[in-house]
Amino acid sequence: MSFTALTLHTPRLLLRPTVPDDAPALLEINADAQVARYLSRPAWTELAQAEARIAQDAADMAAGTHLRLAIVHEGRFVGDCTLFDWSRQCRRAEIGYVLGRAAWGRGLMNEALTALIDFGFSPAMALNRIEADIDPRNDGSAKVLERLGFTREGLLRERWIVAGEVSDSALYGLLQAEWSQQARR
Ligand SMILES: CC(C)(COP(=O)(O)OP(=O)(O)OC[C@H]1O[C@@H](n2cnc3c(N)ncnc32)[C@H](O)[C@@H]1OP(=O)(O)O)[C@@H](O)C(=O)NCCC(=O)NCCS
């Protein structure tokens, strides 16, 4: 299955595969130290990093091993969201998301992830479980997950070392049955 032609629409957003022209906006977002504060890698510094990520995503999307969609708001690239580490056998994947600072605080990520999760649990991917691994100090990210109905399932100590800084992982999970139950309410 290829995800190359996948687009999702929400009331305010278009979600679509990333394209080479996104590279400058992708770099600007990921070069922001406040955006990168709790990510699993340091802030980017080079356009080549954005270009390489877009090229890798194109290959992974064509192979159907990994899903990453640009988040477009009012015609502008404002961030992206992904379902990665997809295990077909266990029907689970991990969710990741990044929004440029100018777009924070308006519920845009909640809207984007609602569409992404709907797709993940739909017959197209047929996931049974979506999980997230976040820095427990990342209050904005925890709020996003909790509002979507994720359960905090555990804490893994000193799991990451990013640019010499050691940090813990808070693990969250959402089951397909829980998501469809919420949708019925
Ligand atoms: C995490 C992130 C996606 C949140 O996006 P957002 O669009 O601002 O999220 P929302 O507007 O839906 O806000 C979600 C909730 O978190 C709250 N919130 C946002 N930032 C917060 C912060 N720094 N501290 C505490 N609460 C915060 C909002 O008030 C909102 O609360 P509510 O649901 O009670 O209204 C965004 O801040 C981001 O991209 N950060 C950098 C990248 C990152 O850390 N990604 C996650 C990696 S695991």
The ligand as an SDF file (V2000), in Angstrom:
LIG
                    3D

 48 50  0  0  0  0  0  0  0  0999 V2000
    2.7810   20.0460   21.6500 C   0  0  0  0  0  0  0  0  0  0  0  0
    2.1620   20.9060   20.5700 C   0  0  0  0  0  0  0  0  0  0  0  0
    1.9050   20.0550   19.3560 C   0  0  0  0  0  0  0  0  0  0  0  0
    0.8230   21.4570   21.0880 C   0  0  0  0  0  0  0  0  0  0  0  0
    0.1900   22.1030   19.9980 O   0  0  0  0  0  0  0  0  0  0  0  0
   -0.9800   23.1490   20.1830 P   0  0  0  0  0  0  0  0  0  0  0  0
   -1.6360   23.3900   18.8760 O   0  0  0  0  0  0  0  0  0  0  0  0
   -0.4970   24.3310   20.9050 O   0  0  0  0  0  0  0  0  0  0  0  0
   -1.9810   22.3630   21.0430 O   0  0  0  0  0  0  0  0  0  0  0  0
   -3.3970   22.8550   21.4760 P   0  0  0  0  0  0  0  0  0  0  0  0
   -3.6850   24.2500   21.0660 O   0  0  0  0  0  0  0  0  0  0  0  0
   -4.3550   21.7720   21.0380 O   0  0  0  0  0  0  0  0  0  0  0  0
   -3.2210   22.8530   23.0240 O   0  0  0  0  0  0  0  0  0  0  0  0
   -3.3480   21.6610   23.7340 C   0  0  0  0  0  0  0  0  0  0  0  0
   -3.5080   21.9820   25.2130 C   0  0  0  0  0  0  0  0  0  0  0  0
   -2.2120   22.1300   25.7700 O   0  0  0  0  0  0  0  0  0  0  0  0
   -2.1060   23.3740   26.4130 C   0  0  0  0  0  0  0  0  0  0  0  0
   -0.7280   23.8060   26.2250 N   0  0  0  0  0  0  0  0  0  0  0  0
   -0.1230   24.1100   25.0650 C   0  0  0  0  0  0  0  0  0  0  0  0
    1.1730   24.4190   25.3210 N   0  0  0  0  0  0  0  0  0  0  0  0
    1.3400   24.2810   26.6700 C   0  0  0  0  0  0  0  0  0  0  0  0
    2.4450   24.4610   27.5490 C   0  0  0  0  0  0  0  0  0  0  0  0
    3.6520   24.8270   27.0880 N   0  0  0  0  0  0  0  0  0  0  0  0
    2.2540   24.2320   28.8700 N   0  0  0  0  0  0  0  0  0  0  0  0
    1.0520   23.8310   29.3390 C   0  0  0  0  0  0  0  0  0  0  0  0
   -0.0320   23.6520   28.5660 N   0  0  0  0  0  0  0  0  0  0  0  0
    0.1290   23.8780   27.2410 C   0  0  0  0  0  0  0  0  0  0  0  0
   -3.1250   24.2450   25.7490 C   0  0  0  0  0  0  0  0  0  0  0  0
   -3.5450   25.2890   26.5890 O   0  0  0  0  0  0  0  0  0  0  0  0
   -4.2480   23.2560   25.5100 C   0  0  0  0  0  0  0  0  0  0  0  0
   -4.9550   23.0000   26.7240 O   0  0  0  0  0  0  0  0  0  0  0  0
   -6.5030   22.6920   26.7170 P   0  0  0  0  0  0  0  0  0  0  0  0
   -6.6430   21.3980   25.9550 O   0  0  0  0  0  0  0  0  0  0  0  0
   -6.8380   22.5870   28.1530 O   0  0  0  0  0  0  0  0  0  0  0  0
   -7.1250   23.8550   25.9880 O   0  0  0  0  0  0  0  0  0  0  0  0
    3.0610   22.0970   20.1790 C   0  0  0  0  0  0  0  0  0  0  0  0
    3.2930   22.8510   21.3210 O   0  0  0  0  0  0  0  0  0  0  0  0
    4.3890   21.6760   19.5670 C   0  0  0  0  0  0  0  0  0  0  0  0
    4.4760   21.3670   18.3840 O   0  0  0  0  0  0  0  0  0  0  0  0
    5.4670   21.6890   20.3780 N   0  0  0  0  0  0  0  0  0  0  0  0
    6.8060   21.4130   19.8700 C   0  0  0  0  0  0  0  0  0  0  0  0
    7.0110   20.0250   19.3290 C   0  0  0  0  0  0  0  0  0  0  0  0
    6.6640   18.9530   20.3190 C   0  0  0  0  0  0  0  0  0  0  0  0
    7.0180   19.0260   21.5000 O   0  0  0  0  0  0  0  0  0  0  0  0
    5.9530   17.9300   19.8160 N   0  0  0  0  0  0  0  0  0  0  0  0
    5.5580   16.8040   20.6140 C   0  0  0  0  0  0  0  0  0  0  0  0
    6.6950   15.8790   20.7540 C   0  0  0  0  0  0  0  0  0  0  0  0
    6.1950   14.4720   21.7170 S   0  0  0  0  0  0  0  0  0  0  0  0
  1  2  1  0
  2  3  1  0
  2  4  1  0
  2 36  1  0
  4  5  1  0
  5  6  1  0
  6  7  2  0
  6  8  1  0
  6  9  1  0
  9 10  1  0
 10 11  2  0
 10 12  1  0
 10 13  1  0
 13 14  1  0
 14 15  1  0
 15 16  1  0
 15 30  1  0
 16 17  1  0
 17 18  1  0
 17 28  1  0
 18 19  1  0
 18 27  1  0
 19 20  2  0
 20 21  1  0
 21 22  1  0
 21 27  2  0
 22 23  1  0
 22 24  2  0
 24 25  1  0
 25 26  2  0
 26 27  1  0
 28 29  1  0
 28 30  1  0
 30 31  1  0
 31 32  1  0
 32 33  2  0
 32 34  1  0
 32 35  1  0
 36 37  1  0
 36 38  1  0
 38 39  2  0
 38 40  1  0
 40 41  1  0
 41 42  1  0
 42 43  1  0
 43 44  2  0
 43 45  1  0
 45 46  1  0
 46 47  1  0
 47 48  1  0
M  END
$$$$
